[in-house]
């Protein structure tokens, strides 16, 4: 690994932190840890991390609140986050994705699975964009700067939301099923569910559409999938 990759593991279970750290260090990652949301926030503000593994249940600031704060801050909005929890309820997964988490894994999990997800997420969020812009009426996507604007006003998107929007916008008019988008945007190693696509599409619409209920850009072909409208 040529460029050092720094990962922060936020969990109050010392045994789990030790297990996760050991397996990620074996892959060449540089690992730091924090036992609470407050300590994690302080470290993130002072340091430079490439990815955060964040437990849902924490003493003090909860994992969901910390994730929301990081994604709502322009300085940390693009920081990839994997939510980690013992809960298996589908609602918890959706909540994690709704607040901006890039991936979600439930305990117990195998160390190999976690390492796989970390690598897959880093690949998705560190790909070098090309230089041209994609413009569709009031929407502008800048590949080089990884930015999006509507009517000249910047729009904050997560790395996954940006990639999904760019992929659809570059292929105007072409319809993609949830499975196709999962394979392309999340990759086979992300272990995500088809519902994940719906969550990210809904979030995208809330950011870029004037009327999310009647979208101009990202539309649905019922029973088939999603597409970026040409006009």
Secondary structure by P-SEA (a helix, b strand, c coil): ccbbbbbbbbcccaaaaaaaaaaaaaabbbbbbbccaaaaaaaaaaccccccccccccccccaaaaaaaaaacccccccbbbbbcccccaaaaaaaaaacccccccccccaaaaaaaaaaaaaaaccccccbbbbcccbbbbccccccccccbbbbbcaaaaaaaaaaaacccccccaaaaaacccccccccccaaaaaaaaaaaaccccccccccccccccccbbbbbcc
